[in-house]
Amino acid sequence: MSSMKTLGAVAGLALLAACAKTPEPTDTSANTTPASTIVPGSQEDLVANVGDRVFFDFDKSSLRQDAKDTLDKQAGWLAKYPSVNVQVAGNTDERGTAEYNLALGQRRANSAASYLKARGVAAARISTISFGKERPVALGSTEEAWAQNRNATTSVR
C-alpha cells in the first residue's frame, strides 16, 4: 500500500509541475497556417517566411531601413522562386485627396519595385498599382492606424 501512496504522490507532483509551467507566448499577428500546409512559392509562403509589406513615413515614398531589410528578403525569396511574378500595391492613409493619395501610392509602389529590380529581380516579373486610400488594412483615424495604412504590399500573381 505504501508504494501506491508513493506512486500517487509522484503522479500528483508531476501533474502539478505540468500545470505550473507558464505557456510560451504566441504571436497572434502571425500567419496561423501550419508550416506543413504552406505551398512553397505561394502568397502564404511569402507572408509567413519573408513579409509582404513595407511601411512609409507620412507623406513620403522613400524607403526606410526596415523597408529595405524586408525588400532584401523578398528579393532573395523571388530569386528562390524564379517563376513567381508579383504585384506591388502602394497604399496611403486616409488623409489627403483621392487624387493625391493615388499618386503617392504609385510612388510608394514604384519605390519598392525599383528596389527589388536593383536587387536583381527582373522588371518583367513585377507590376505596380496604387490603391491610394481605398484599401486600408487598419480602420480608424489614429496615428497607429495611419502608420499601418502607409505601405506597399507585395502579392504573388
C-alpha positions as CSV (number, residue, x, y, z in Angstrom):
1,M,0.0,0.0,0.0
2,S,2.9,2.3,0.8
3,S,4.2,2.0,-2.8
4,M,0.7,3.0,-4.1
5,K,0.8,6.1,-1.9
6,T,4.3,7.0,-3.1
7,L,3.3,6.4,-6.8
8,G,0.2,8.6,-6.2
9,A,2.3,11.3,-4.7
10,V,4.8,11.3,-7.5
11,A,2.0,11.4,-10.1
12,G,0.3,14.3,-8.2
13,L,3.6,16.2,-8.1
14,A,4.2,15.6,-11.9
15,L,0.7,16.9,-12.6
16,L,1.2,20.0,-10.5
17,A,4.6,20.6,-12.2
18,A,3.0,20.3,-15.6
19,C,0.2,22.8,-14.6
20,A,2.7,25.2,-13.1
21,K,4.6,25.7,-16.4
22,T,3.9,29.1,-18.0
23,P,2.9,28.6,-21.6
24,E,5.0,30.2,-24.2
25,P,3.5,33.4,-25.6
26,T,2.0,33.1,-29.0
27,D,2.2,35.7,-31.7
28,T,-1.4,36.2,-32.7
29,S,-0.5,38.6,-35.5
30,A,1.5,35.9,-37.4
31,N,0.1,33.7,-40.1
32,T,-1.8,30.8,-38.4
33,T,-1.4,28.5,-41.4
34,P,0.7,25.5,-40.3
35,A,4.1,25.5,-42.0
36,S,3.4,22.0,-43.3
37,T,0.4,23.2,-45.4
38,I,2.1,26.2,-46.9
39,V,2.9,25.8,-50.6
40,P,6.5,26.9,-51.4
41,G,6.4,30.0,-53.6
42,S,2.8,30.9,-52.7
43,Q,1.5,34.1,-51.2
44,E,1.2,32.3,-47.8
45,D,4.9,31.3,-48.1
46,L,5.9,35.0,-48.8
47,V,3.8,36.3,-45.8
48,A,5.0,33.6,-43.4
49,N,8.7,33.5,-44.2
50,V,9.6,36.9,-45.6
51,G,6.9,39.5,-45.1
52,D,4.7,41.0,-47.7
53,R,4.6,44.7,-46.8
54,V,6.9,47.6,-46.2
55,F,5.9,50.8,-44.4
56,F,6.5,54.5,-45.1
57,D,6.6,57.7,-43.1
58,F,3.9,60.3,-43.5
59,D,3.7,61.9,-47.0
60,K,6.9,60.0,-48.1
61,S,7.8,57.4,-50.7
62,S,11.4,57.0,-49.7
63,L,12.3,53.6,-48.3
64,R,13.2,53.4,-44.6
65,Q,15.9,50.9,-43.5
66,D,13.3,48.4,-42.1
67,A,11.6,48.5,-45.6
68,K,14.9,47.8,-47.3
69,D,15.5,44.9,-45.0
70,T,12.1,43.4,-45.9
71,L,12.6,44.0,-49.6
72,D,16.1,42.3,-49.4
73,K,14.3,39.3,-48.0
74,Q,11.7,39.5,-50.8
75,A,14.4,39.7,-53.4
76,G,16.0,36.6,-52.0
77,W,12.7,34.8,-51.9
78,L,12.0,35.8,-55.5
79,A,15.4,34.5,-56.6
80,K,14.5,31.2,-55.0
81,Y,11.2,31.1,-57.0
82,P,12.1,32.4,-60.4
83,S,8.7,31.6,-62.0
84,V,6.8,33.7,-59.5
85,N,5.6,37.1,-60.6
86,V,4.5,39.8,-58.1
87,Q,2.4,42.9,-57.9
88,V,3.5,45.7,-55.6
89,A,0.5,47.8,-54.4
90,G,1.1,51.3,-52.9
91,N,-1.3,52.4,-50.2
92,T,-1.8,55.6,-48.2
93,D,-3.6,56.6,-45.1
94,E,-7.0,58.4,-45.3
95,R,-5.6,62.0,-45.1
96,G,-5.4,63.9,-48.4
97,T,-7.4,63.9,-51.6
98,A,-8.1,60.8,-53.6
99,E,-6.0,62.1,-56.5
100,Y,-3.0,63.0,-54.3
101,N,-3.2,59.6,-52.5
102,L,-3.3,57.7,-55.7
103,A,-0.2,59.5,-56.9
104,L,1.6,58.9,-53.5
105,G,0.6,55.3,-53.5
106,Q,2.0,54.9,-57.0
107,R,5.3,56.5,-55.9
108,R,5.5,54.0,-53.0
109,A,4.8,51.0,-55.2
110,N,7.4,52.3,-57.7
111,S,9.9,52.8,-54.9
112,A,9.5,49.3,-53.6
113,A,9.5,47.8,-57.2
114,S,12.7,49.8,-58.1
115,Y,14.5,48.4,-55.1
116,L,13.5,44.8,-56.0
117,K,14.8,45.4,-59.5
118,A,18.0,46.8,-58.2
119,R,18.4,43.6,-56.2
120,G,18.2,41.5,-59.3
121,V,14.5,40.8,-59.8
122,A,13.6,41.1,-63.5
123,A,11.4,44.0,-64.3
124,A,9.1,41.7,-66.3
125,R,8.2,39.9,-63.0
126,I,7.0,43.0,-61.2
127,S,3.9,45.1,-61.8
128,T,2.8,48.0,-59.7
129,I,-0.6,49.6,-58.8
130,S,-1.8,52.2,-56.5
131,F,-4.9,51.9,-54.3
132,G,-4.3,55.3,-52.6
133,K,-6.5,55.3,-49.5
134,E,-9.1,52.9,-50.8
135,R,-7.9,49.7,-49.2
136,P,-7.0,50.4,-45.6
137,V,-5.7,47.5,-43.5
138,A,-6.4,49.3,-40.2
139,L,-9.5,51.2,-39.6
140,G,-9.6,54.4,-37.6
141,S,-8.3,57.9,-37.6
142,T,-5.3,57.4,-35.3
143,E,-1.6,57.6,-35.9
144,E,-1.4,53.8,-35.3
145,A,-4.0,53.1,-38.0
146,W,-2.5,55.6,-40.4
147,A,1.0,54.1,-39.9
148,Q,-0.3,50.6,-40.9
149,N,-2.0,52.0,-44.0
150,R,1.1,53.8,-45.3
151,N,2.5,50.7,-47.1
152,A,3.5,48.9,-50.2
153,T,2.2,45.3,-50.3
154,T,3.8,42.6,-52.5
155,S,1.3,39.9,-53.8
156,V,2.1,36.8,-55.7
157,R,0.4,36.9,-59.2
